[in-house]
């Protein structure tokens, strides 16, 4: 899933050379991490068949990535804004991403796959914050707008290309379970070498404001921030939780649903479908930045409720075309909810507790990646059909409720 991070206000870097090369390699670094996130998705049914994995085991492998990201964010998340030479964080994080891809390429057991996904998440969590701050430092003095755009495009490209590489491997039968991860290792290696060689010789950070230090007036505690934002924070966090839970379920059990309930026989096709879904989600994020955040969140919640109704009907009548339409709607909803909720949390958060609220916001969102584990348990003990129906019913009701709630809690207009 794509990551979103609040980037500290950092002054423009003073360099002796053009920042174009370093920005390119930073974008490539972000892309390599997100490739590692999405590449396994079309391969899950194959792994399940070859290794005789239960649905719970498969979803645990998927959820290990989120666990790795959370571990990394808690361990090193606040260091990125304080480290002068960010290469000391970015390059080791890329090596962890590379190691995770290597383990996945060699994986022939549940435990090895679990460790591979955990390392991939740790690498992504450590890399994302540092690379985002580096993009701000080396980009133009525009308040981080170009850095945010580059990060979004890198995330989108990485998320979309991962399933494409796996789809091609499935379609051609060429080293099916290793070729996508060899590509990821190559991209991570190029990014690491490029960053080391093109890093500007002189970087002067004139002023760095660390939100983690709680600048500004007001009580610098999470409780104080939650009191100040009230139910508005939980509306945003709840919407992103449901949004990521549905997206995680699509990525984790979607291939099984497509094959078992929709009759999609060509496993490689699902990789391309997921790539389109993620591209739409990325485009929606970019376009939703131009819309009032309150409206973006409200329409995103309602669109997601509609998307799951379309999915449920597609399964009922065994229609791949209707399921594809549902994916398009869900992709738009993902981008709209993500941008709308993140923007509103930034707007309503008191400066003193801003960093803590942002951290809690993304922790809640990443926990949503473990919802498929619950679904996996239902699949193993009851049926796949019941699991997806429960997912659709609960998410539709919650999204409609959140869409209505957004209009009543006094967000900035």
N, C-alpha and C positions, 0 to 999 in steps of 0.2 A: 503494500500500500504506500501512496505517496505520502512523505513527511512534510510537516509545516512547522517552522520554528520562528519564534520572535527573535529578530536580530538586533543586537545592541547598537546604539548610535555610535558609530566609530568614524573618526575623521578620515578623509581621503589620504591614501598613501602617496608619499613623495618618492618617486622611483626614477632611476636613470634610464630606463628603457620603456618601450611601448608595453602596456599591460595586456595587449591582445593575446600573446602566447600563454601567459599564466592563467588568464581567464578561461581560455580554451581547455587547458589541462585540468583546471578546477571543475569545469563543467563535465569533462570526461570522467573525473573521479566520482562525482555524484551519480553519473549515469551508470558506472560500473556497479555501485552499491545497489541501485534499484534494479538492475539486470538480475542480480543475485536474488532479489526478492520475488520476482515474478516468473523467472525461467522454469522453476519446477512445476508450475500449475498444470500444463497439459500432460505432464509425465506421471501425475499421481495415480491414475488408474493402472498404468503399466507397473509402477512400483508395487501397488497393492496386489496385483496379480502375481508378479515375480517373487515377492517376498512374503506372500500370504499375510499381509497386514490387515488388522481390523480397521474399521472406520475410525475408532477412537485413536488408534496408533497413528493413522494418517493425519488426522487433525491435530494431534499433539506435535507432529513434525512441523506442520504449518504454523502452529502457535509458538513454537520455539523461537521463531524469528522475532516475534513481538517481545518475548521474554528477553532476548538478547539486546534489543534496542532499549528496553526499559532499564536493564542492568547498566548499560553503557551511559544512558542519560543520567542516572542517579550517581554513577561513579565519577564521570568526567564531564558532565554536562555544563557545570559552572566554570570549568577551567578555560574554555575556549576564549572567553572575553578577556582573560587575564594573561594569556600567553603571548609574548611578543613575537616569537618566531613560530608561526602556526604550522610550519613543516613538521615540527616535532610531534604534532598530533595527527596531521593529515596522512603523512607517509606510513606510520605504523598502522593507522586505521585501514589504509589500503592493503597493507600486508595481511591484516586479519580478514578482510573481504576476500583476498586471493586464497588464503588458507581455507576459508569456508567453501569456496567454489571447488578447490582441489579435493576436499573431503567428500563433497557431493558427487564429484566425478568418479570417485573410487568407491562410493558407498555401496555396500552389499548387505547391510543389516539395518534394523531399526535404530540401534544406538548410534551408529555412525552417521546416519541421516539426521538424527536429532542433534548431534553435536555440530554437524555442518551448518544446519539452519541457525543454531544458537550463535555460532561464530559469525555468520553472515549478519545477524542482527546486531551483535556487539560492534562489528566494523562499521555498519551503517550509522548506528547511534553516535559513535565517536567521530565519524567523518562529517556528518551533516552539519552540525553546529559550527565546527571549525571552518569547513569549506564555505559556508554561507557568510561568515564574518570576513573571510579572506576575499570573497567576491565584493563585499562592501568596501573593503580597504583599497582594492585595486581598481574598482569601478569609478565612474564619474560621481561628482558630488551632487547627487540627485535624491538624497534621502534614502538610498538603497533600492530605488525602483527598478533599475536595470539589474541589480543583483537578484532581486526577487523574481524578475522575469526569466533570467538565465537559469535560476534554480528550478523554477516551475517547468521550463522546457527540458531541462536535464532529467528531472524526475519523470516527466511524461515519456520522454524518449526511452529511458531505461526500462520503465514499467511495460511499455508497449513492445519493445524489441525482444525482451526476454521470452515471452510466449511465442513470438515469431521464430526465434532461433530453435526453440524446442519443437514447434510445429514442423519446421523444415526437417529437423532430425528424425521426427516420427514418420514424416512422409517419405523420406529417402531411405530410412533405415540405416543411416550412416552414423555409427557410434552413438546410438540414440540417447543413452543416458549420460554420456560424457562430453559430446561435442559442444552443447550449449555452455557448459562450465569451462571448457578450454577457452572459448571465446571470451568469457568473463575474465578469466585469469589474464588473457592477453591485454584486454582493455585496461584492467587494473594496473598491470605492469607498465604499460605505456604512460598511463596517467601519473604513476609514481615517479618514473624516470623524467617525464616532462616537467613535473613540479619541481623536482630537485635541480634540474638543469636550467629552467627558465625563471626561477624565483629571483625577483629583483635584488640587485646588490645592496640597495639602500632603501629601507622602509622606515619612515618617520611617522609615527602615529601621534598626532598633535593633541588629540583629546579623546579619551575613551570613557564613555559613561556606561558603567555596568549596572544593569537593572537588578542584578542579583544582590547588589549592595544596598538596594532600597533607597535610592536618592529621592529627594523631594519630601514634602511635608506629609505627615500622617503616620499611623502606626504600621510598622513594617512586619506584619504577621499575616499568615494565611487566613486566620479567623477574621481579622479586621477587613481583609479584602472581600471575604464571602459575605460579611455583614453589609458592606458597602454596595455590593452588586446584587445581593438578594437572589430572588428566583431567576433573574435574567441570566446569571452565570449558568445555572443548572439547565435552563432551556437550551442554551448554546451547547453545553457539554453533552446533554442528553441527545440532541439532534445529531451531533457528530458521532456519538457512540452508536446510535442505531444505523447511521449511514455507513460507518466502518464495519459494523457487524454484518450488514448485508453484503458489502463488498468482500469481506473476508470469507463469507459463506460461499459466494459465487466462485472465488478463487480456490477454496479448499474442497468443497463437495460439488461444485458446478460441473466438472468433467463427468462425475458419476451420474449426476442428474441428467445431463445431456445424453449420455450413453444408455442409461437404464429407463428413464421416464420419457425421453423425447425421441429415442431411436436414432441418435446420431452415431453412425457406425465408424466414421473416419475420425480417429482421435486427433489427428493433426489439425482438423478443421476447428476444433475448440480453441486451439492456440491462437488462430487468426481471429476468431470471434472475440476472445479476451483482449487481444491487441487493439481491436477497433473500440471495444468498450473503454479501455484505458486511454486511448487517444481522445475519445469524446469527453471523458472525464477531465483530461488535461485542458482541452479547448474550452470546456465549460468553466474551468477555474480562471482562465485568462479573460474570457468574456464577462464573467460574473463580477470581476473587479470594477467594471464600468457601471454596475447597477447598484442602487441603494442596498446596503447590506441587509437591512431588515426585510426588504422585498425578496432579495436573493434567498435568504434563509426560509422564509415562508413558502415561496414557490418551490424551492427545493424539497421541502418536507412533503408538500402535497404531491409533487411529481414522483417522489419515491413511493408514496402510498399507492399511486396509480400504477407504478411500475410493477409492484408485487402482485397487484390484481391481474395485470396482463400476464405475468409469469404463471400465476395459478391457473388462468384460463388456458394458456398455452399447454401446460401439462395435462389439463383435463381433456383437451381435444387432440393432444399429440401433434402440435403445430410448431415446427421449427421456425417458420416465418414470424409467428406471433411472439415467440420467445426472443427472436432477434430484435423485434420492435421494443420489447421490454428492456433489452440490454441498452438500446439507444436512450430510452427514457431514464433508466437507472444511471447511465453515464452522465447525463445532464444533471440529474439530481445530486450525484456525488459532488461534482464541481461546485454547484450552487450552494449546497449545505456547507461544504468545507470552507469556501471563501466567506460566505455570509456569517457563519458562526465564529470563525477566527477573527474576522474584522470587528465584529461586535464585542467580543471579549476584550480586544485591544482598546476599543473605545470606552468601555464602561469600567475598566479596571483602574483603581487608584494607582498613581505612580509608585507609591511606596511599596505596594504589595503586588505590583504588576508581574514581576518575574515568577513569584510563587503561584499566582493564579494561572499564568500561561503554562507552567509546568504541570499543575494539576489538570488543566484542560487536556493536555496531550497524554498524560498518564491514563485518564479516563478513556480517551479515544483508543489508546493501544490495548487496553484491557478488552476492548470489543473483539480483538483478534482471537480471543479464546472462546467466543461464542460457538464457533464450529466444533469445538471439543464436546460441548453439550449435545450438539446435533449428532455428532459421531456416536455418542452413547445411545441416543434414541434409535439411530440407524441399526446399530448392532443388536439392540434388545427388542426393537419393534419392527420398524420399517423405514426405508428412505422416504416413502410417500408421506408418512406421518411427520417426519422431521421437517420436510420442506413446507408442508401445510401449516405447521405451528410457527415456523419462521415467518411465513407470509402473513398469517393472521395477526400475530403479535406486532410485527413491524408496521403493518398497515394501520392498525389502531393507534399505535404510539405516534406515528408520523402525522396522522390527521390531528390528533390531540396537540402535538407540538406546533403544527402549522397554525392552529387556532390560538394557541397560547402566545405565540410570537406577537400577535396583534394586540395583546392585552397587558403586556408587562412593562411598557414604557421605554422601549429602546429609542436611541437617538434617531431622528428622522432625516 
